[in-house]
Each structure stands twice: as C-alpha cells, then as structure tokens.
Amino acid sequence: MKHTNCHRRLFGNTLFAKDAAHSLTKQSTLGYDAISLDWTVDPVKTREQVDPNITLQGNSDPQDMYKTPKKSAL
C-alpha cells in the first residue's frame, strides 16, 4: 500500500530508532506522529528537544516488569 497523507490521518506513525537518542531533534522532523523512547532517555529533556505536537511513547525500564507493584510505585 502506498503511504499517503490520507492514510496518515487514519493511523498514527511511530518511530523507534534503536540507540538513536543522539538524533531526537532530527527524528522529530521526519513526519512521525510519535517517537518511541527507550528506558535510557530522559523524557523531560527529550520533550525540550522535540516538537510538542509529537507524542513521546515508552521510556520504561525493562527491569520494572519483574518488580512487585509496591516496588515499582517507588
């Protein structure tokens, strides 16, 4: 299926670029609706670098899946 602006309005596009935190500003200019962050990226600093109309998604430490609910709330 050819990507068109019509399809983009129906479905959001998320960019996940592994080990590319150094280029978040550039990533935000590529036309995606959301940028997926790995757990090593500071979401507050990222928000300062990225257009406010782009959704930031992710940023969970994989080790959190193994914590008890009480410990993960800390």
PDB file of N, H, CA, C and O in Angstrom:
ATOM      1  N   MET A   1       0.834  -1.165   0.000  1.00  0.00           N
ATOM      2  CA  MET A   1       0.000   0.000   0.000  1.00  0.00           C
ATOM      3  C   MET A   1       0.891   1.246   0.000  1.00  0.00           C
ATOM      4  O   MET A   1       1.824   1.350   0.796  1.00  0.00           O
ATOM      5  N   LYS A   2       0.607   2.148  -0.862  1.00  0.00           N
ATOM      6  H   LYS A   2      -0.151   2.063  -1.509  1.00  0.00           H
ATOM      7  CA  LYS A   2       1.373   3.384  -0.935  1.00  0.00           C
ATOM      8  C   LYS A   2       1.003   4.300   0.227  1.00  0.00           C
ATOM      9  O   LYS A   2      -0.177   4.493   0.519  1.00  0.00           O
ATOM     10  N   HIS A   3       2.000   4.855   0.879  1.00  0.00           N
ATOM     11  H   HIS A   3       2.958   4.698   0.641  1.00  0.00           H
ATOM     12  CA  HIS A   3       1.777   5.760   2.005  1.00  0.00           C
ATOM     13  C   HIS A   3       1.308   7.111   1.466  1.00  0.00           C
ATOM     14  O   HIS A   3       1.978   7.727   0.638  1.00  0.00           O
ATOM     15  N   THR A   4       0.168   7.553   1.941  1.00  0.00           N
ATOM     16  H   THR A   4      -0.376   7.053   2.615  1.00  0.00           H
ATOM     17  CA  THR A   4      -0.339   8.864   1.540  1.00  0.00           C
ATOM     18  C   THR A   4      -0.742   9.632   2.781  1.00  0.00           C
ATOM     19  O   THR A   4      -0.875   9.054   3.860  1.00  0.00           O
ATOM     20  N   ASN A   5      -0.933  10.912   2.635  1.00  0.00           N
ATOM     21  H   ASN A   5      -0.825  11.381   1.759  1.00  0.00           H
ATOM     22  CA  ASN A   5      -1.372  11.727   3.767  1.00  0.00           C
ATOM     23  C   ASN A   5      -2.735  11.278   4.271  1.00  0.00           C
ATOM     24  O   ASN A   5      -3.017  11.392   5.464  1.00  0.00           O
ATOM     25  N   CYS A   6      -3.584  10.770   3.388  1.00  0.00           N
ATOM     26  H   CYS A   6      -3.355  10.677   2.419  1.00  0.00           H
ATOM     27  CA  CYS A   6      -4.897  10.269   3.790  1.00  0.00           C
ATOM     28  C   CYS A   6      -4.741   9.146   4.810  1.00  0.00           C
ATOM     29  O   CYS A   6      -5.424   9.153   5.834  1.00  0.00           O
ATOM     30  N   HIS A   7      -3.863   8.186   4.555  1.00  0.00           N
ATOM     31  H   HIS A   7      -3.308   8.180   3.723  1.00  0.00           H
ATOM     32  CA  HIS A   7      -3.651   7.081   5.484  1.00  0.00           C
ATOM     33  C   HIS A   7      -3.032   7.579   6.781  1.00  0.00           C
ATOM     34  O   HIS A   7      -3.318   7.046   7.853  1.00  0.00           O
ATOM     35  N   ARG A   8      -2.210   8.568   6.691  1.00  0.00           N
ATOM     36  H   ARG A   8      -1.978   9.002   5.820  1.00  0.00           H
ATOM     37  CA  ARG A   8      -1.561   9.095   7.880  1.00  0.00           C
ATOM     38  C   ARG A   8      -2.587   9.688   8.836  1.00  0.00           C
ATOM     39  O   ARG A   8      -2.400   9.622  10.051  1.00  0.00           O
ATOM     40  N   ARG A   9      -3.641  10.251   8.328  1.00  0.00           N
ATOM     41  H   ARG A   9      -3.793  10.305   7.341  1.00  0.00           H
ATOM     42  CA  ARG A   9      -4.681  10.809   9.191  1.00  0.00           C
ATOM     43  C   ARG A   9      -5.469   9.702   9.904  1.00  0.00           C
ATOM     44  O   ARG A   9      -5.968   9.908  11.010  1.00  0.00           O
ATOM     45  N   LEU A  10      -5.579   8.543   9.276  1.00  0.00           N
ATOM     46  H   LEU A  10      -5.174   8.376   8.377  1.00  0.00           H
ATOM     47  CA  LEU A  10      -6.319   7.445   9.873  1.00  0.00           C
ATOM     48  C   LEU A  10      -5.500   6.670  10.898  1.00  0.00           C
ATOM     49  O   LEU A  10      -6.038   6.183  11.893  1.00  0.00           O
ATOM     50  N   PHE A  11      -4.215   6.560  10.656  1.00  0.00           N
ATOM     51  H   PHE A  11      -3.778   6.956   9.848  1.00  0.00           H
ATOM     52  CA  PHE A  11      -3.340   5.760  11.501  1.00  0.00           C
ATOM     53  C   PHE A  11      -2.108   6.562  11.878  1.00  0.00           C
ATOM     54  O   PHE A  11      -1.470   7.168  11.017  1.00  0.00           O
ATOM     55  N   GLY A  12      -1.775   6.570  13.149  1.00  0.00           N
ATOM     56  H   GLY A  12      -2.293   6.078  13.848  1.00  0.00           H
ATOM     57  CA  GLY A  12      -0.566   7.255  13.588  1.00  0.00           C
ATOM     58  C   GLY A  12       0.682   6.471  13.223  1.00  0.00           C
ATOM     59  O   GLY A  12       0.649   5.245  13.111  1.00  0.00           O
ATOM     60  N   ASN A  13       1.768   7.180  13.042  1.00  0.00           N
ATOM     61  H   ASN A  13       1.794   8.175  13.133  1.00  0.00           H
ATOM     62  CA  ASN A  13       3.052   6.560  12.724  1.00  0.00           C
ATOM     63  C   ASN A  13       3.994   6.770  13.896  1.00  0.00           C
ATOM     64  O   ASN A  13       4.177   7.895  14.362  1.00  0.00           O
ATOM     65  N   THR A  14       4.592   5.684  14.371  1.00  0.00           N
ATOM     66  H   THR A  14       4.443   4.770  13.993  1.00  0.00           H
ATOM     67  CA  THR A  14       5.541   5.760  15.480  1.00  0.00           C
ATOM     68  C   THR A  14       6.919   5.364  14.994  1.00  0.00           C
ATOM     69  O   THR A  14       7.087   4.358  14.304  1.00  0.00           O
ATOM     70  N   LEU A  15       7.898   6.165  15.361  1.00  0.00           N
ATOM     71  H   LEU A  15       7.761   6.982  15.921  1.00  0.00           H
ATOM     72  CA  LEU A  15       9.290   5.892  15.010  1.00  0.00           C
ATOM     73  C   LEU A  15      10.001   5.313  16.223  1.00  0.00           C
ATOM     74  O   LEU A  15       9.969   5.900  17.305  1.00  0.00           O
ATOM     75  N   PHE A  16      10.639   4.169  16.046  1.00  0.00           N
ATOM     76  H   PHE A  16      10.664   3.692  15.167  1.00  0.00           H
ATOM     77  CA  PHE A  16      11.526   3.628  17.066  1.00  0.00           C
ATOM     78  C   PHE A  16      12.870   3.389  16.409  1.00  0.00           C
ATOM     79  O   PHE A  16      13.026   2.467  15.608  1.00  0.00           O
ATOM     80  N   ALA A  17      13.828   4.214  16.748  1.00  0.00           N
ATOM     81  H   ALA A  17      13.701   4.962  17.399  1.00  0.00           H
ATOM     82  CA  ALA A  17      15.175   4.089  16.197  1.00  0.00           C
ATOM     83  C   ALA A  17      16.092   3.642  17.329  1.00  0.00           C
ATOM     84  O   ALA A  17      16.391   4.420  18.236  1.00  0.00           O
ATOM     85  N   LYS A  18      16.529   2.408  17.276  1.00  0.00           N
ATOM     86  H   LYS A  18      16.286   1.776  16.540  1.00  0.00           H
ATOM     87  CA  LYS A  18      17.359   1.833  18.343  1.00  0.00           C
ATOM     88  C   LYS A  18      18.685   2.578  18.462  1.00  0.00           C
ATOM     89  O   LYS A  18      19.353   2.850  17.464  1.00  0.00           O
ATOM     90  N   ASP A  19      19.053   2.905  19.703  1.00  0.00           N
ATOM     91  H   ASP A  19      18.511   2.684  20.513  1.00  0.00           H
ATOM     92  CA  ASP A  19      20.314   3.590  20.018  1.00  0.00           C
ATOM     93  C   ASP A  19      20.480   4.897  19.246  1.00  0.00           C
ATOM     94  O   ASP A  19      21.579   5.223  18.797  1.00  0.00           O
ATOM     95  N   ALA A  20      19.392   5.638  19.094  1.00  0.00           N
ATOM     96  H   ALA A  20      18.499   5.373  19.459  1.00  0.00           H
ATOM     97  CA  ALA A  20      19.453   6.877  18.317  1.00  0.00           C
ATOM     98  C   ALA A  20      19.022   8.098  19.126  1.00  0.00           C
ATOM     99  O   ALA A  20      18.530   9.078  18.568  1.00  0.00           O
ATOM    100  N   ALA A  21      19.209   8.033  20.434  1.00  0.00           N
ATOM    101  H   ALA A  21      19.609   7.237  20.888  1.00  0.00           H
ATOM    102  CA  ALA A  21      18.822   9.159  21.281  1.00  0.00           C
ATOM    103  C   ALA A  21      19.584  10.427  20.925  1.00  0.00           C
ATOM    104  O   ALA A  21      19.107  11.532  21.184  1.00  0.00           O
ATOM    105  N   HIS A  22      20.752  10.278  20.339  1.00  0.00           N
ATOM    106  H   HIS A  22      21.140   9.381  20.128  1.00  0.00           H
ATOM    107  CA  HIS A  22      21.555  11.436  19.956  1.00  0.00           C
ATOM    108  C   HIS A  22      20.913  12.245  18.824  1.00  0.00           C
ATOM    109  O   HIS A  22      21.310  13.382  18.569  1.00  0.00           O
ATOM    110  N   SER A  23      19.920  11.656  18.148  1.00  0.00           N
ATOM    111  H   SER A  23      19.598  10.733  18.355  1.00  0.00           H
ATOM    112  CA  SER A  23      19.330  12.339  16.994  1.00  0.00           C
ATOM    113  C   SER A  23      17.835  12.616  17.175  1.00  0.00           C
ATOM    114  O   SER A  23      17.100  12.673  16.189  1.00  0.00           O
ATOM    115  N   LEU A  24      17.377  12.788  18.403  1.00  0.00           N
ATOM    116  H   LEU A  24      17.973  12.742  19.205  1.00  0.00           H
ATOM    117  CA  LEU A  24      15.954  13.010  18.648  1.00  0.00           C
ATOM    118  C   LEU A  24      15.432  14.265  17.957  1.00  0.00           C
ATOM    119  O   LEU A  24      14.311  14.270  17.447  1.00  0.00           O
ATOM    120  N   THR A  25      16.230  15.325  17.934  1.00  0.00           N
ATOM    121  H   THR A  25      17.141  15.322  18.348  1.00  0.00           H
ATOM    122  CA  THR A  25      15.800  16.546  17.262  1.00  0.00           C
ATOM    123  C   THR A  25      15.570  16.276  15.773  1.00  0.00           C
ATOM    124  O   THR A  25      14.570  16.717  15.207  1.00  0.00           O
ATOM    125  N   LYS A  26      16.481  15.563  15.152  1.00  0.00           N
ATOM    126  H   LYS A  26      17.293  15.204  15.611  1.00  0.00           H
ATOM    127  CA  LYS A  26      16.342  15.212  13.732  1.00  0.00           C
ATOM    128  C   LYS A  26      15.148  14.279  13.526  1.00  0.00           C
ATOM    129  O   LYS A  26      14.386  14.442  12.573  1.00  0.00           O
ATOM    130  N   GLN A  27      14.989  13.313  14.409  1.00  0.00           N
ATOM    131  H   GLN A  27      15.608  13.180  15.183  1.00  0.00           H
ATOM    132  CA  GLN A  27      13.864  12.381  14.294  1.00  0.00           C
ATOM    133  C   GLN A  27      12.530  13.121  14.305  1.00  0.00           C
ATOM    134  O   GLN A  27      11.588  12.730  13.617  1.00  0.00           O
ATOM    135  N   SER A  28      12.461  14.181  15.085  1.00  0.00           N
ATOM    136  H   SER A  28      13.227  14.498  15.645  1.00  0.00           H
ATOM    137  CA  SER A  28      11.194  14.919  15.206  1.00  0.00           C
ATOM    138  C   SER A  28      10.835  15.674  13.930  1.00  0.00           C
ATOM    139  O   SER A  28       9.715  16.170  13.807  1.00  0.00           O
ATOM    140  N   THR A  29      11.754  15.769  12.990  1.00  0.00           N
ATOM    141  H   THR A  29      12.664  15.366  13.090  1.00  0.00           H
ATOM    142  CA  THR A  29      11.471  16.467  11.728  1.00  0.00           C
ATOM    143  C   THR A  29      11.091  15.494  10.605  1.00  0.00           C
ATOM    144  O   THR A  29      10.867  15.928   9.475  1.00  0.00           O
ATOM    145  N   LEU A  30      11.013  14.212  10.886  1.00  0.00           N
ATOM    146  H   LEU A  30      11.195  13.859  11.804  1.00  0.00           H
ATOM    147  CA  LEU A  30      10.797  13.206   9.844  1.00  0.00           C
ATOM    148  C   LEU A  30       9.329  12.942   9.513  1.00  0.00           C
ATOM    149  O   LEU A  30       9.034  12.165   8.605  1.00  0.00           O
ATOM    150  N   GLY A  31       8.411  13.574  10.231  1.00  0.00           N
ATOM    151  H   GLY A  31       8.651  14.206  10.969  1.00  0.00           H
ATOM    152  CA  GLY A  31       6.994  13.442   9.901  1.00  0.00           C
ATOM    153  C   GLY A  31       6.230  12.377  10.657  1.00  0.00           C
ATOM    154  O   GLY A  31       5.099  12.059  10.287  1.00  0.00           O
ATOM    155  N   TYR A  32       6.810  11.817  11.703  1.00  0.00           N
ATOM    156  H   TYR A  32       7.728  12.075  12.004  1.00  0.00           H
ATOM    157  CA  TYR A  32       6.114  10.807  12.504  1.00  0.00           C
ATOM    158  C   TYR A  32       5.226  11.479  13.545  1.00  0.00           C
ATOM    159  O   TYR A  32       5.483  12.610  13.956  1.00  0.00           O
ATOM    160  N   ASP A  33       4.183  10.774  13.965  1.00  0.00           N
ATOM    161  H   ASP A  33       3.974   9.854  13.631  1.00  0.00           H
ATOM    162  CA  ASP A  33       3.270  11.287  14.989  1.00  0.00           C
ATOM    163  C   ASP A  33       3.803  11.049  16.391  1.00  0.00           C
ATOM    164  O   ASP A  33       3.488  11.797  17.316  1.00  0.00           O
ATOM    165  N   ALA A  34       4.611  10.004  16.548  1.00  0.00           N
ATOM    166  H   ALA A  34       4.867   9.396  15.796  1.00  0.00           H
ATOM    167  CA  ALA A  34       5.132   9.631  17.857  1.00  0.00           C
ATOM    168  C   ALA A  34       6.559   9.126  17.716  1.00  0.00           C
ATOM    169  O   ALA A  34       6.945   8.571  16.687  1.00  0.00           O
ATOM    170  N   ILE A  35       7.328   9.331  18.771  1.00  0.00           N
ATOM    171  H   ILE A  35       7.015   9.781  19.607  1.00  0.00           H
ATOM    172  CA  ILE A  35       8.680   8.786  18.848  1.00  0.00           C
ATOM    173  C   ILE A  35       8.730   7.899  20.083  1.00  0.00           C
ATOM    174  O   ILE A  35       8.386   8.324  21.186  1.00  0.00           O
ATOM    175  N   SER A  36       9.159   6.670  19.880  1.00  0.00           N
ATOM    176  H   SER A  36       9.438   6.325  18.984  1.00  0.00           H
ATOM    177  CA  SER A  36       9.282   5.724  20.975  1.00  0.00           C
ATOM    178  C   SER A  36      10.658   5.883  21.613  1.00  0.00           C
ATOM    179  O   SER A  36      11.678   5.900  20.924  1.00  0.00           O
ATOM    180  N   LEU A  37      10.669   5.997  22.932  1.00  0.00           N
ATOM    181  H   LEU A  37       9.840   5.983  23.492  1.00  0.00           H
ATOM    182  CA  LEU A  37      11.906   6.201  23.673  1.00  0.00           C
ATOM    183  C   LEU A  37      12.289   4.929  24.415  1.00  0.00           C
ATOM    184  O   LEU A  37      11.430   4.226  24.947  1.00  0.00           O
ATOM    185  N   ASP A  38      13.588   4.638  24.445  1.00  0.00           N
ATOM    186  H   ASP A  38      14.287   5.209  24.013  1.00  0.00           H
ATOM    187  CA  ASP A  38      13.996   3.518  25.284  1.00  0.00           C
ATOM    188  C   ASP A  38      14.178   4.025  26.712  1.00  0.00           C
ATOM    189  O   ASP A  38      14.098   5.226  26.971  1.00  0.00           O
ATOM    190  N   TRP A  39      14.418   3.109  27.618  1.00  0.00           N
ATOM    191  H   TRP A  39      14.482   2.134  27.408  1.00  0.00           H
ATOM    192  CA  TRP A  39      14.416   3.455  29.043  1.00  0.00           C
ATOM    193  C   TRP A  39      15.598   4.312  29.475  1.00  0.00           C
ATOM    194  O   TRP A  39      15.599   4.830  30.592  1.00  0.00           O
ATOM    195  N   THR A  40      16.600   4.473  28.623  1.00  0.00           N
ATOM    196  H   THR A  40      16.599   4.052  27.716  1.00  0.00           H
ATOM    197  CA  THR A  40      17.779   5.261  28.987  1.00  0.00           C
ATOM    198  C   THR A  40      17.613   6.744  28.683  1.00  0.00           C
ATOM    199  O   THR A  40      18.474   7.544  29.049  1.00  0.00           O
ATOM    200  N   VAL A  41      16.536   7.121  28.029  1.00  0.00           N
ATOM    201  H   VAL A  41      15.837   6.471  27.732  1.00  0.00           H
ATOM    202  CA  VAL A  41      16.335   8.502  27.598  1.00  0.00           C
ATOM    203  C   VAL A  41      15.536   9.269  28.651  1.00  0.00           C
ATOM    204  O   VAL A  41      14.540   8.765  29.170  1.00  0.00           O
ATOM    205  N   ASP A  42      15.970  10.470  28.957  1.00  0.00           N
ATOM    206  H   ASP A  42      16.779  10.879  28.535  1.00  0.00           H
ATOM    207  CA  ASP A  42      15.266  11.333  29.900  1.00  0.00           C
ATOM    208  C   ASP A  42      14.088  11.984  29.164  1.00  0.00           C
ATOM    209  O   ASP A  42      14.308  12.791  28.260  1.00  0.00           O
ATOM    210  N   PRO A  43      12.843  11.652  29.530  1.00  0.00           N
ATOM    211  CA  PRO A  43      11.694  12.198  28.802  1.00  0.00           C
ATOM    212  C   PRO A  43      11.541  13.711  28.941  1.00  0.00           C
ATOM    213  O   PRO A  43      11.029  14.360  28.028  1.00  0.00           O
ATOM    214  N   VAL A  44      11.972  14.283  30.061  1.00  0.00           N
ATOM    215  H   VAL A  44      12.387  13.756  30.802  1.00  0.00           H
ATOM    216  CA  VAL A  44      11.870  15.726  30.244  1.00  0.00           C
ATOM    217  C   VAL A  44      12.812  16.455  29.279  1.00  0.00           C
ATOM    218  O   VAL A  44      12.414  17.423  28.630  1.00  0.00           O
ATOM    219  N   LYS A  45      14.049  15.990  29.188  1.00  0.00           N
ATOM    220  H   LYS A  45      14.372  15.203  29.715  1.00  0.00           H
ATOM    221  CA  LYS A  45      15.000  16.600  28.246  1.00  0.00           C
ATOM    222  C   LYS A  45      14.563  16.378  26.804  1.00  0.00           C
ATOM    223  O   LYS A  45      14.734  17.249  25.950  1.00  0.00           O
ATOM    224  N   THR A  46      13.998  15.202  26.543  1.00  0.00           N
ATOM    225  H   THR A  46      13.859  14.495  27.236  1.00  0.00           H
ATOM    226  CA  THR A  46      13.529  14.910  25.191  1.00  0.00           C
ATOM    227  C   THR A  46      12.400  15.849  24.802  1.00  0.00           C
ATOM    228  O   THR A  46      12.372  16.349  23.678  1.00  0.00           O
ATOM    229  N   ARG A  47      11.472  16.094  25.712  1.00  0.00           N
ATOM    230  H   ARG A  47      11.494  15.688  26.625  1.00  0.00           H
ATOM    231  CA  ARG A  47      10.353  16.997  25.425  1.00  0.00           C
ATOM    232  C   ARG A  47      10.864  18.380  25.040  1.00  0.00           C
ATOM    233  O   ARG A  47      10.262  19.052  24.203  1.00  0.00           O
ATOM    234  N   GLU A  48      11.974  18.813  25.647  1.00  0.00           N
ATOM    235  H   GLU A  48      12.463  18.267  26.327  1.00  0.00           H
ATOM    236  CA  GLU A  48      12.560  20.114  25.320  1.00  0.00           C
ATOM    237  C   GLU A  48      13.132  20.140  23.898  1.00  0.00           C
ATOM    238  O   GLU A  48      13.207  21.205  23.286  1.00  0.00           O
ATOM    239  N   GLN A  49      13.534  18.986  23.372  1.00  0.00           N
ATOM    240  H   GLN A  49      13.473  18.121  23.870  1.00  0.00           H
ATOM    241  CA  GLN A  49      14.164  18.895  22.053  1.00  0.00           C
ATOM    242  C   GLN A  49      13.170  18.647  20.930  1.00  0.00           C
ATOM    243  O   GLN A  49      13.445  18.954  19.770  1.00  0.00           O
ATOM    244  N   VAL A  50      12.018  18.092  21.272  1.00  0.00           N
ATOM    245  H   VAL A  50      11.793  17.842  22.214  1.00  0.00           H
ATOM    246  CA  VAL A  50      11.078  17.596  20.267  1.00  0.00           C
ATOM    247  C   VAL A  50       9.837  18.488  20.216  1.00  0.00           C
ATOM    248  O   VAL A  50       9.388  19.005  21.239  1.00  0.00           O
ATOM    249  N   ASP A  51       9.297  18.656  19.027  1.00  0.00           N
ATOM    250  H   ASP A  51       9.662  18.236  18.196  1.00  0.00           H
ATOM    251  CA  ASP A  51       8.076  19.430  18.808  1.00  0.00           C
ATOM    252  C   ASP A  51       6.980  18.970  19.772  1.00  0.00           C
ATOM    253  O   ASP A  51       6.777  17.766  19.929  1.00  0.00           O
ATOM    254  N   PRO A  52       6.275  19.892  20.417  1.00  0.00           N
ATOM    255  CA  PRO A  52       5.243  19.497  21.383  1.00  0.00           C
ATOM    256  C   PRO A  52       4.063  18.745  20.761  1.00  0.00           C
ATOM    257  O   PRO A  52       3.277  18.140  21.489  1.00  0.00           O
ATOM    258  N   ASN A  53       3.925  18.770  19.450  1.00  0.00           N
ATOM    259  H   ASN A  53       4.564  19.262  18.859  1.00  0.00           H
ATOM    260  CA  ASN A  53       2.842  18.039  18.778  1.00  0.00           C
ATOM    261  C   ASN A  53       3.190  16.579  18.513  1.00  0.00           C
ATOM    262  O   ASN A  53       2.361  15.832  17.992  1.00  0.00           O
ATOM    263  N   ILE A  54       4.389  16.170  18.861  1.00  0.00           N
ATOM    264  H   ILE A  54       5.062  16.777  19.284  1.00  0.00           H
ATOM    265  CA  ILE A  54       4.807  14.784  18.683  1.00  0.00           C
ATOM    266  C   ILE A  54       4.666  14.057  20.018  1.00  0.00           C
ATOM    267  O   ILE A  54       5.148  14.524  21.050  1.00  0.00           O
ATOM    268  N   THR A  55       4.003  12.919  19.977  1.00  0.00           N
ATOM    269  H   THR A  55       3.611  12.540  19.139  1.00  0.00           H
ATOM    270  CA  THR A  55       3.812  12.107  21.172  1.00  0.00           C
ATOM    271  C   THR A  55       5.089  11.356  21.502  1.00  0.00           C
ATOM    272  O   THR A  55       5.737  10.797  20.618  1.00  0.00           O
ATOM    273  N   LEU A  56       5.445  11.346  22.773  1.00  0.00           N
ATOM    274  H   LEU A  56       4.919  11.800  23.492  1.00  0.00           H
ATOM    275  CA  LEU A  56       6.581  10.544  23.239  1.00  0.00           C
ATOM    276  C   LEU A  56       6.005   9.305  23.906  1.00  0.00           C
ATOM    277  O   LEU A  56       5.116   9.403  24.752  1.00  0.00           O
ATOM    278  N   GLN A  57       6.511   8.144  23.525  1.00  0.00           N
ATOM    279  H   GLN A  57       7.233   8.064  22.838  1.00  0.00           H
ATOM    280  CA  GLN A  57       5.955   6.877  23.981  1.00  0.00           C
ATOM    281  C   GLN A  57       7.085   6.001  24.506  1.00  0.00           C
ATOM    282  O   GLN A  57       8.196   6.021  23.976  1.00  0.00           O
ATOM    283  N   GLY A  58       6.795   5.234  25.550  1.00  0.00           N
ATOM    284  H   GLY A  58       5.893   5.217  25.981  1.00  0.00           H
ATOM    285  CA  GLY A  58       7.779   4.285  26.060  1.00  0.00           C
ATOM    286  C   GLY A  58       8.477   4.785  27.303  1.00  0.00           C
ATOM    287  O   GLY A  58       7.844   5.331  28.207  1.00  0.00           O
ATOM    288  N   ASN A  59       9.789   4.597  27.345  1.00  0.00           N
ATOM    289  H   ASN A  59      10.303   4.154  26.611  1.00  0.00           H
ATOM    290  CA  ASN A  59      10.649   5.023  28.438  1.00  0.00           C
ATOM    291  C   ASN A  59      10.454   4.203  29.705  1.00  0.00           C
ATOM    292  O   ASN A  59      10.600   4.733  30.807  1.00  0.00           O
ATOM    293  N   SER A  60      10.135   2.948  29.576  1.00  0.00           N
ATOM    294  H   SER A  60      10.017   2.517  28.681  1.00  0.00           H
ATOM    295  CA  SER A  60      10.010   2.074  30.739  1.00  0.00           C
ATOM    296  C   SER A  60      11.258   1.206  30.864  1.00  0.00           C
ATOM    297  O   SER A  60      11.741   0.632  29.888  1.00  0.00           O
ATOM    298  N   ASP A  61      11.754   1.129  32.068  1.00  0.00           N
ATOM    299  H   ASP A  61      11.361   1.595  32.861  1.00  0.00           H
ATOM    300  CA  ASP A  61      12.896   0.257  32.341  1.00  0.00           C
ATOM    301  C   ASP A  61      12.421  -1.192  32.272  1.00  0.00           C
ATOM    302  O   ASP A  61      11.486  -1.553  32.987  1.00  0.00           O
ATOM    303  N   PRO A  62      13.030  -2.032  31.442  1.00  0.00           N
ATOM    304  CA  PRO A  62      12.585  -3.426  31.332  1.00  0.00           C
ATOM    305  C   PRO A  62      12.603  -4.167  32.666  1.00  0.00           C
ATOM    306  O   PRO A  62      11.827  -5.104  32.852  1.00  0.00           O
ATOM    307  N   GLN A  63      13.455  -3.776  33.584  1.00  0.00           N
ATOM    308  H   GLN A  63      14.086  -3.015  33.433  1.00  0.00           H
ATOM    309  CA  GLN A  63      13.513  -4.431  34.888  1.00  0.00           C
ATOM    310  C   GLN A  63      12.243  -4.189  35.701  1.00  0.00           C
ATOM    311  O   GLN A  63      11.961  -4.939  36.635  1.00  0.00           O
ATOM    312  N   ASP A  64      11.476  -3.156  35.361  1.00  0.00           N
ATOM    313  H   ASP A  64      11.706  -2.546  34.602  1.00  0.00           H
ATOM    314  CA  ASP A  64      10.238  -2.879  36.088  1.00  0.00           C
ATOM    315  C   ASP A  64       9.222  -4.007  35.955  1.00  0.00           C
ATOM    316  O   ASP A  64       8.352  -4.153  36.813  1.00  0.00           O
ATOM    317  N   MET A  65       9.317  -4.803  34.900  1.00  0.00           N
ATOM    318  H   MET A  65      10.024  -4.684  34.203  1.00  0.00           H
ATOM    319  CA  MET A  65       8.386  -5.913  34.714  1.00  0.00           C
ATOM    320  C   MET A  65       8.550  -6.973  35.791  1.00  0.00           C
ATOM    321  O   MET A  65       7.629  -7.752  36.038  1.00  0.00           O
ATOM    322  N   TYR A  66       9.714  -7.010  36.436  1.00  0.00           N
ATOM    323  H   TYR A  66      10.461  -6.377  36.235  1.00  0.00           H
ATOM    324  CA  TYR A  66       9.984  -8.033  37.439  1.00  0.00           C
ATOM    325  C   TYR A  66       9.818  -7.528  38.858  1.00  0.00           C
ATOM    326  O   TYR A  66      10.015  -8.285  39.808  1.00  0.00           O
ATOM    327  N   LYS A  67       9.465  -6.283  39.018  1.00  0.00           N
ATOM    328  H   LYS A  67       9.305  -5.667  38.247  1.00  0.00           H
ATOM    329  CA  LYS A  67       9.280  -5.715  40.357  1.00  0.00           C
ATOM    330  C   LYS A  67       7.870  -5.984  40.850  1.00  0.00           C
ATOM    331  O   LYS A  67       6.937  -6.150  40.065  1.00  0.00           O
ATOM    332  N   THR A  68       7.735  -6.022  42.177  1.00  0.00           N
ATOM    333  H   THR A  68       8.493  -5.887  42.815  1.00  0.00           H
ATOM    334  CA  THR A  68       6.392  -6.114  42.764  1.00  0.00           C
ATOM    335  C   THR A  68       5.701  -4.770  42.554  1.00  0.00           C
ATOM    336  O   THR A  68       6.376  -3.756  42.378  1.00  0.00           O
ATOM    337  N   PRO A  69       4.384  -4.743  42.567  1.00  0.00           N
ATOM    338  CA  PRO A  69       3.685  -3.454  42.407  1.00  0.00           C
ATOM    339  C   PRO A  69       4.130  -2.410  43.415  1.00  0.00           C
ATOM    340  O   PRO A  69       4.208  -1.225  43.090  1.00  0.00           O
ATOM    341  N   LYS A  70       4.424  -2.841  44.645  1.00  0.00           N
ATOM    342  H   LYS A  70       4.361  -3.803  44.909  1.00  0.00           H
ATOM    343  CA  LYS A  70       4.846  -1.890  45.673  1.00  0.00           C
ATOM    344  C   LYS A  70       6.190  -1.251  45.309  1.00  0.00           C
ATOM    345  O   LYS A  70       6.359  -0.042  45.469  1.00  0.00           O
ATOM    346  N   LYS A  71       7.142  -2.048  44.823  1.00  0.00           N
ATOM    347  H   LYS A  71       7.005  -3.030  44.693  1.00  0.00           H
ATOM    348  CA  LYS A  71       8.455  -1.520  44.464  1.00  0.00           C
ATOM    349  C   LYS A  71       8.410  -0.669  43.200  1.00  0.00           C
ATOM    350  O   LYS A  71       9.160   0.301  43.091  1.00  0.00           O
ATOM    351  N   SER A  72       7.551  -1.009  42.247  1.00  0.00           N
ATOM    352  H   SER A  72       6.942  -1.797  42.335  1.00  0.00           H
ATOM    353  CA  SER A  72       7.516  -0.237  41.010  1.00  0.00           C
ATOM    354  C   SER A  72       6.851   1.112  41.211  1.00  0.00           C
ATOM    355  O   SER A  72       7.029   2.004  40.382  1.00  0.00           O
ATOM    356  N   ALA A  73       6.092   1.291  42.281  1.00  0.00           N
ATOM    357  H   ALA A  73       5.947   0.566  42.954  1.00  0.00           H
ATOM    358  CA  ALA A  73       5.451   2.565  42.568  1.00  0.00           C
ATOM    359  C   ALA A  73       6.424   3.571  43.182  1.00  0.00           C
ATOM    360  O   ALA A  73       6.117   4.760  43.265  1.00  0.00           O
ATOM    361  N   LEU A  74       7.584   3.103  43.608  1.00  0.00           N
ATOM    362  H   LEU A  74       7.833   2.137  43.540  1.00  0.00           H
ATOM    363  CA  LEU A  74       8.564   3.997  44.263  1.00  0.00           C
ATOM    364  C   LEU A  74       9.218   4.920  43.292  1.00  0.00           C
ATOM    365  O   LEU A  74      10.060   5.729  43.681  1.00  0.00           O
TER     366      LEU A  74
END
